[in-house]
Amino acid sequence: MQRRVCMITAEEAAAKVKSGQRVFVTGNCSTPIPFLQALVARYEELDNVELVQVLSIGMREYITADIADHIRVNNLFISDHMRKAVNSGTSDFTPIFLSEIPSLFRDGLLPIDIAVIHVSPPDEHGYCSYGVEVGVTKSAAESAQMVIALINPHMPRTLGDSFIHVNQIDYCIHVDYELPQVNPHPASEIQDRIAEHIAALIPDGATLQTGIGGIPDAVLSRLTNHKNLGIHTELFSDGVMHMVEAGVVTCRAKSIHTGKVVAGFVIGTKALFDYVNDNPIIELHPTEYVNDPFIIAQNDKMVSINSALEVDLTGQVCADSIGTKFYSGVGGQVDFVRGACRSKGGMSIIALPSTAKDDTLSRIVPMLKPGAGVTTTRNDVRYIATEYGIATLFGKTIAQRVQELINVAHPKFREELAAAAREQFAVGRVYSLA
């Protein structure tokens, strides 16, 4: 039996939060902006409130030092606008694989008092869709003591394991605003060259995991002559949408979820939000399923494409920090690296420009910066792609890895890297400049 929905305002919802509570807020393009604005407006009334979030879009720095004394954010992934707060100590960061975040809620390591979600209006059966953010939000809502939902007619009704019944919602806030958008940026010349090398590795019938940004979009744009590609990815973007519309992504060759695009969340433009609305080719599932390496590995020819900040000469990948300064988070990189590597005919690719800061710094380095985190270990890495080509590392000795990585480094740094390699690893006898 469907119960009567209790409608309240954002201010009344914020008033439900009590000192000492832990509040999960949904994220990505689903970030509950009116609720956060109302909560921050009453911060002086609160003490020791923990706000748990992953990636938030649509609000800038809403936690200042003054507010952090009352409401403290625990970031499970660091959004660009939270980076300063994390590194200044006014916000917290919990390193964790994306696939394991739901277990924090379900197993009681981060018990949730209130989950604030953002959903589509209920259908005739009383089911609301989580819309563009199923990911970690579904598990948080199912674990919380109280669920507060923004109900928005602009939230698309996505299909898959992506629904909550109104009977499971304690309070609803009616809102009517367009979701925040993330517009794609044209790829740079360097990103295009990286994409060209990556695209040459991808076979017909492959299932892809890609992110958002210049390199993933450039890779997708170079696959227009491929056939029957599939998608199993944490993030569904405008670039993937264009490939589905072009008939390149059909998902007909997928080993599981044949004929379906599988993702955890959607980030992009209004055109993308309209496209995913009630679209039967697209299924959104919780992160603990989408990012499970054992599920990922069931896709034959699974190809994961992820980015890095720097890579050392042994193949260690840092993607979440610059030295001791936290930059983002591990996200789903390791989940998909390990899943793709265990897939029949699969491969994982780490992509990065060879330099930073106008060619003054090499991203291929003798050793990672002091304090830098190892996101993907040297044992997991298969391919490293830069604008200078592909370094193949799997099954290679340290000396061979050094050779492969120097070959894809920027030419101006190759002699310097070779000298460092001779000193660190005594590999001078096998090294010659490519």
C-alpha positions in Angstrom: 0.0 0.0 0.0 1.3 3.4 -0.9 1.5 5.9 1.9 0.9 9.6 1.7 4.1 11.5 0.9 5.1 14.1 3.5 6.1 17.2 1.6 8.3 19.8 3.3 10.5 22.7 2.3 14.3 22.7 2.0 14.5 24.7 5.2 12.2 22.3 7.0 14.4 19.4 5.7 17.6 21.1 7.0 15.9 21.5 10.3 15.7 17.7 10.6 19.5 17.6 11.0 20.6 17.5 14.6 24.0 18.0 16.1 26.1 14.9 16.1 24.5 13.3 13.1 26.0 12.0 9.9 24.3 13.1 6.7 24.9 11.6 3.3 24.2 13.9 0.3 23.9 12.5 -3.2 26.4 14.0 -5.7 27.5 14.5 -9.3 24.8 16.4 -11.3 22.3 15.2 -8.7 23.8 17.4 -5.9 20.8 18.6 -3.7 21.7 22.3 -3.9 18.6 23.7 -2.2 19.0 21.4 0.8 22.8 22.2 1.2 22.0 26.0 0.9 19.4 25.6 3.7 21.7 23.5 5.9 24.6 25.9 5.6 22.3 28.8 6.4 21.7 27.4 9.9 25.3 26.1 10.6 25.6 28.1 13.8 22.8 26.0 15.4 24.7 22.8 14.8 27.8 21.1 16.2 29.6 18.0 15.1 27.6 17.3 12.0 29.4 15.2 9.4 28.4 15.6 5.8 29.4 12.6 3.6 29.7 13.1 -0.1 31.6 11.8 -3.1 31.8 14.1 -6.2 29.6 17.2 -6.0 28.7 19.4 -9.0 26.8 22.7 -9.0 28.0 24.3 -5.7 31.3 25.9 -5.1 33.1 26.3 -1.8 30.2 26.0 0.6 32.3 24.9 3.6 34.4 27.7 5.0 36.6 27.5 8.1 33.9 28.9 10.3 31.3 26.5 9.0 33.7 23.6 9.3 33.6 24.1 13.1 30.0 23.1 13.0 29.5 21.1 9.7 32.5 19.0 8.5 32.6 17.4 5.1 34.0 13.9 4.8 34.9 13.5 1.1 35.1 10.0 -0.3 36.4 11.6 -3.5 37.7 15.1 -3.7 35.8 17.5 -6.0 37.8 20.3 -7.5 36.1 22.9 -5.2 36.8 20.8 -2.1 40.5 20.4 -2.8 41.6 23.6 -1.0 39.4 22.7 2.1 40.9 19.2 2.3 44.5 20.3 2.0 44.0 23.2 4.5 42.4 20.9 7.1 38.9 22.3 7.0 37.5 19.2 5.3 38.3 15.5 5.6 39.1 12.9 3.0 38.6 9.1 3.3 40.6 7.2 0.7 38.6 4.2 -0.7 37.9 2.3 -3.9 34.6 3.4 -5.4 33.4 -0.2 -5.4 33.8 -0.4 -1.6 32.0 2.8 -0.5 28.6 1.1 -0.2 30.1 -1.4 2.3 31.0 1.6 4.6 27.2 2.3 4.9 25.9 -1.3 5.0 28.5 -2.6 7.4 28.2 0.2 9.9 31.6 1.7 9.5 29.9 5.0 8.4 26.3 4.6 9.6 24.1 7.1 8.0 21.5 9.0 10.1 20.0 10.9 7.1 20.4 10.3 3.4 19.5 13.2 1.1 18.7 12.0 -2.4 17.4 13.6 -5.6 14.9 11.6 -7.7 12.4 11.8 -10.5 8.6 12.1 -9.7 7.0 8.7 -8.8 5.4 6.7 -11.6 1.9 5.2 -11.3 3.3 2.4 -9.1 5.0 4.8 -6.7 8.6 4.3 -7.9 11.0 7.2 -8.2 14.2 6.8 -10.2 17.5 7.9 -8.8 18.1 9.5 -12.2 21.6 10.5 -13.0 23.2 9.2 -9.8 22.5 5.7 -8.8 26.2 4.9 -7.9 26.6 5.1 -4.1 23.3 6.9 -3.5 21.1 3.8 -3.6 23.1 2.0 -1.0 23.3 5.1 1.2 19.5 5.5 1.1 18.8 1.8 1.8 21.1 2.0 4.9 20.0 5.4 6.3 17.7 5.9 9.3 15.9 8.7 7.5 15.6 9.4 3.8 14.8 13.0 2.5 14.2 13.2 -1.3 14.2 16.2 -3.6 11.6 15.3 -6.2 12.4 17.1 -9.5 10.5 16.9 -12.8 13.8 17.7 -14.5 15.4 14.5 -13.2 15.4 11.9 -15.9 13.9 8.5 -15.2 16.8 6.2 -15.7 16.3 2.4 -15.9 18.1 -0.5 -14.3 18.5 -1.1 -10.6 17.7 2.5 -10.1 14.4 2.9 -8.2 13.1 3.7 -4.8 9.5 3.5 -3.7 7.9 6.5 -2.1 7.1 4.3 0.9 10.9 4.2 1.6 11.1 8.0 1.6 10.4 9.8 4.9 10.2 13.4 3.6 10.0 15.0 0.1 11.0 18.4 -1.1 9.4 19.5 -4.3 11.9 21.3 -6.5 11.8 22.5 -10.1 15.1 23.4 -11.6 17.5 22.2 -14.3 20.2 19.9 -13.2 23.8 21.4 -13.3 25.5 20.6 -16.5 29.1 19.7 -17.4 29.9 20.7 -21.0 32.5 18.7 -22.9 35.7 20.6 -23.9 37.4 20.1 -27.2 40.4 17.9 -27.1 43.8 19.4 -27.3 46.3 18.4 -30.0 48.2 16.4 -27.4 45.0 14.6 -26.2 44.2 13.8 -29.8 47.6 12.2 -30.3 47.2 10.1 -27.1 43.7 9.1 -28.3 45.1 8.0 -31.6 47.5 5.6 -30.0 44.8 4.2 -27.6 42.2 3.7 -30.4 44.7 1.5 -32.3 44.7 -1.0 -29.4 40.9 -1.4 -29.2 39.4 -4.3 -31.1 36.0 -4.6 -32.6 33.5 -6.0 -30.1 35.3 -4.5 -27.1 33.5 -3.3 -24.0 34.8 0.1 -22.8 35.1 1.9 -19.5 35.9 5.6 -20.1 35.6 8.7 -18.0 34.8 12.3 -18.9 37.3 14.8 -20.4 39.4 15.5 -23.4 41.2 12.1 -23.7 38.2 9.8 -23.2 36.1 11.9 -25.7 39.0 12.0 -28.1 39.3 8.2 -27.9 35.6 7.8 -28.5 35.7 10.1 -31.5 38.4 7.9 -33.1 36.4 4.7 -32.9 33.8 5.6 -35.5 34.9 2.8 -37.8 34.8 0.2 -35.0 32.0 -2.3 -34.8 29.7 -3.5 -32.0 31.5 -1.8 -29.1 29.9 -2.1 -25.7 29.9 0.0 -22.6 30.4 -1.0 -18.9 31.5 2.1 -17.1 31.0 4.0 -13.9 30.3 7.2 -15.9 28.0 7.7 -18.9 28.9 10.9 -20.8 28.0 12.9 -23.9 30.8 11.2 -25.7 29.3 7.8 -25.1 25.9 9.0 -26.1 27.2 10.2 -29.5 28.7 6.8 -30.1 25.4 5.0 -29.4 23.6 7.4 -31.7 26.2 6.7 -34.4 25.6 3.0 -34.2 29.2 2.3 -33.1 28.2 1.3 -29.6 25.5 -1.4 -29.9 26.5 -3.6 -26.9 25.5 -6.6 -29.0 28.8 -8.3 -28.5 28.8 -7.9 -24.7 29.2 -11.1 -22.6 26.8 -9.8 -19.9 24.0 -7.3 -20.1 24.0 -7.9 -23.9 22.4 -5.0 -25.7 22.7 -2.7 -22.7 24.9 0.2 -21.7 25.7 -0.3 -18.0 26.8 2.7 -15.9 26.7 4.0 -12.3 26.0 7.7 -13.0 25.6 10.3 -15.7 27.5 13.5 -16.0 27.1 15.9 -19.0 24.7 18.2 -20.7 20.9 18.6 -20.8 20.9 16.8 -24.1 22.4 13.8 -22.3 19.9 13.9 -19.5 17.1 14.0 -22.1 18.7 11.1 -23.9 18.9 8.8 -20.9 15.3 9.5 -19.8 13.3 6.2 -20.0 15.9 4.9 -22.6 15.8 1.1 -22.5 19.4 0.7 -23.9 20.8 2.3 -20.8 20.9 0.7 -17.3 22.2 2.3 -14.2 23.3 0.1 -11.3 24.8 0.7 -7.9 28.5 1.1 -7.7 29.1 -2.1 -5.7 27.9 -3.9 -8.9 29.2 -1.7 -11.7 32.7 -1.4 -10.2 33.0 -5.0 -8.9 36.1 -6.3 -10.6 34.6 -9.8 -10.7 31.6 -8.4 -12.6 33.8 -6.3 -14.9 35.9 -9.3 -15.7 32.9 -11.2 -17.1 32.9 -8.8 -20.1 35.2 -10.3 -22.7 37.5 -7.8 -24.4 37.0 -5.4 -21.5 39.1 -2.2 -22.0 39.6 0.3 -19.2 41.0 3.8 -19.9 42.0 5.8 -16.9 44.2 8.9 -16.3 47.2 9.6 -14.1 49.1 12.6 -12.7 52.5 10.9 -12.9 54.1 7.5 -13.5 57.5 6.4 -12.3 60.0 4.4 -14.3 58.9 1.1 -12.7 55.3 1.7 -13.7 53.8 2.9 -10.4 50.8 5.2 -11.1 49.8 8.2 -9.0 46.4 9.6 -9.9 45.1 11.1 -6.7 47.8 13.3 -5.2 50.6 15.7 -6.0 53.2 14.8 -3.4 51.5 15.1 0.0 48.7 17.3 -1.4 45.5 15.4 -2.1 44.1 16.1 -5.6 41.1 13.8 -6.1 40.7 10.2 -5.1 41.3 6.7 -6.4 37.7 6.5 -7.6 37.1 3.4 -9.8 40.6 3.2 -11.5 41.8 0.1 -9.6 38.4 -1.6 -9.8 38.4 -1.4 -13.6 42.2 -2.0 -14.0 41.9 -5.3 -12.2 38.6 -6.2 -13.8 39.8 -5.5 -17.3 43.1 -7.4 -16.8 41.1 -10.5 -15.7 38.8 -10.3 -18.7 39.3 -12.7 -21.6 41.1 -10.5 -24.2 40.9 -7.5 -21.9 43.4 -4.7 -21.2 43.8 -1.7 -19.0 45.3 1.6 -20.3 46.6 4.5 -18.2 46.7 7.7 -20.3 48.5 11.0 -19.5 50.3 13.8 -21.3 54.1 13.4 -21.2 54.6 16.8 -19.5 52.9 19.4 -17.3 53.3 23.1 -16.8 54.1 24.0 -20.4 56.6 21.2 -20.9 58.6 22.2 -17.8 57.9 19.1 -15.9 57.9 15.5 -17.0 55.0 13.3 -15.9 57.2 10.2 -16.5 59.5 10.5 -13.5 62.4 8.5 -11.9 60.3 8.2 -8.7 57.0 9.5 -7.5 57.1 12.7 -5.5 57.6 12.2 -1.8 54.3 11.6 -0.1 52.5 10.7 -3.4 50.1 7.8 -3.2 50.4 4.8 -5.5 47.0 4.5 -7.1 47.7 1.5 -9.4 50.7 -0.7 -8.5 53.5 -1.6 -10.9 52.1 -5.1 -10.8 48.7 -4.1 -12.1 49.8 -1.8 -14.9 49.5 -3.1 -18.5 49.8 -0.1 -20.9 50.8 3.5 -20.4 49.8 5.9 -23.2 51.2 9.4 -23.9 51.3 11.5 -27.0 54.5 9.7 -28.0 53.1 6.2 -28.0 52.2 3.2 -25.9 54.5 1.7 -23.3 53.8 -2.0 -22.8 54.8 -3.0 -19.2 53.1 -6.4 -18.5 55.7 -9.2 -18.1 58.6 -6.8 -18.6 61.7 -6.5 -16.4 62.5 -3.3 -14.6 65.1 -2.6 -17.3 62.6 -3.2 -20.1 60.0 -1.0 -18.3 62.5 1.8 -18.1 63.1 1.5 -21.8 59.4 1.4 -22.6 58.6 4.4 -20.4 61.5 6.6 -21.6 60.4 5.9 -25.2 57.0 7.6 -24.5 58.4 10.4 -22.3 58.9 13.9 -23.8 62.2 13.9 -25.8 63.6 16.8 -23.8 63.5 14.6 -20.6 64.7 11.3 -22.0 68.4 11.7 -21.3 67.7 12.9 -17.8 65.4 9.9 -17.2 68.1 7.6 -18.6 70.7 9.0 -16.3 68.4 8.5 -13.3 67.6 5.0 -14.4 71.3 4.1 -14.6 71.8 5.4 -11.1 68.7 3.9 -9.5 68.4 0.6 -11.3 71.8 0.0 -13.0 70.1 -0.4 -16.4 72.6 1.6 -18.5 73.7 -1.5 -20.4 70.3 -2.1 -22.0 69.2 1.5 -22.5 69.4 3.4 -25.8 67.4 6.4 -26.9 64.5 5.5 -29.2 
